[in-house]
């Protein structure tokens, strides 16, 4: 392994179909006023909201509700949540929903006690909260597997006015204090959200795996996570109520993006950068945006990172290398990836998401470019990738 690193992940996880039983004990560690963030109402229809509110009431908490957190949380919604938290002297934020609700809750937590322009400081300038700044603690109750937001400090916010979507990874202070992961809760989301989450998980692994050529323990872990996800995804698409499959997907999502498999490595988040911009223009599910640009991107990356793509083909997809060139082996690996994506019902083009050729200049302009992994992309490269992804 190359490089030097430290590792600290303070988030406490409760996993399994009885994990909600631990919520009341965790709530005793925080103040009396709880901001409950959730989405458009599905948690009310499926009964999870009632269970959570009953526990909050039993714990003697004053509950301040903030519904309507959308799948791509907007700057406008962020401002609304911050004002609610300030007006009600909130002590603790509880996120009930998928990764977007968790992301959003961390964004609110970071910004409530910052007196300046939090959008400019945290998202545009990518700065951390000042030393000594108060930050609200956050807990997560997850209802969808995909983002890994339950065990990391990442947030993604969309400035809808300027069609610009940007993520920011905060420091350890924004890690959720605890997260509750009940795989049965993920069975309540529509199949398209499950499929989008599956590819989000896979791409999180890709962004950390496809870089460097050293013999890195992190890559062996990544290969195991990918193989497990492939098996579980096929089972879940066949039967969305398969608890074993859904539990394995949920657990893989957490370990795909809690920083573990990126240790000792450079990382390449350009598919996410492109996908974020596609999402800002199309409002499509995040995982779908990533899937739609992946094949064009990884065909380019393969040429510069051939040894890793050969390894990917053999160790993840079981490609037989006998009598084949490295290029042929790597191509077979990418074809296996494409076949899997088609099999589980993922989009392979941005036109399927509603993108048009006229949007490409705007999507290119909204994509943050930086040297990453095996490629050093310029705006003209982003345009070419988008054109290939139409």
Beta strands, then each sheet from edge to edge (+ up, - down):
strand 1: 12-15
strand 2: 33-38
strand 3: 62-66
strand 4: 92-97
strand 5: 137-142
strand 6: 154-159
strand 7: 164-169
strand 8: 178-181
sheet 1: 1+ 8+ 5+ 4+ 2+ 3+
sheet 2: 6+ 7-
end
